[in-house]
Amino acid sequence: MSTSAGHVRRPYDGEMPPRAPISPLAWWFAPYILVSAAHVVLLAIGSPIAGPTKLLLMPLLAVPVVVTASRLRPRSAVILVLAALLFSWLGDSVGAFFPAAPELPLMLGFFGIAHLAYIALFARHLARRPFPWWALVYAAWWIGMLLVLGPHTGGLLIAVAVYGLVLAGTAAFSARCHPLIAIGGAFFLASDTILAFRLFLPDSLPAWSNPTIMLTYTLGQGLIVAGAIIALKKRNAE
């Protein structure tokens, strides 16, 4: 059978066209995805092994970065990603590793460093556009959070205000990057928003807010790291 353009169309032989192969990078993310899903489910059912699975999250997310590191440039970008994951892991592990220390200030400190590493990564290596106008929502978020939560933070008001500014900065700078990073930054901020209400206004949230915090957190971190690897590999290929 011929088409109007003179090309011969092969008759349908009943076979489906071959599917595109799964990217090797996706396989390296699989353990992180599986453990993240298990952790959220374990939290939802109140299992005592939810805590140990949380300690596995950031090390597993570092695996794709380490595996692809030889193909990523500049090296300083890889170091910043790994630094963000390291300090995120320390923030996740405060209760387990530093049981005698004040948990909340130490957690804010570790995560604050992780966010600063992400901001440096986005600003120096991954930005591909100016700040979009809608990123102003993150400034509005910071002001709104201070107005709502400020009266309930006690002596931590200044620390919470500074930490919130860093959180908003991470989300805003992520908006300049690959779409996966921008979406990840929004999820990360959503996680911290729910966590802030759980810490300072616990009666305002339902019981299922705890697994929601970790769902948005693992999504945010995973999307940021995946987007960073994709962007750095594409940059090196150009």
Secondary structure, DSSP 8 states (H G I E B T S, - for coil): -B-TTS-B-----S---------HHHHHHHHHHHHHHHHHHHHHHT-TTHHHHHTTHHHHHHHHHHHHGGG-S-HHHHHHHHHHHHHHHHHHTHHHH-TTS-HHHHHHHHHHHHHHHHHHHIIIII--S---GGGHHHHHHHHHHHHHHGGGSGGGHHHHHHHHHHHHHHHHHHTTS-HHHHHHHHHHHHHHHHHHHHHH-GGGS-TTHHHHHHHHHHHHHHHHHHHHHHHHHHHHH-
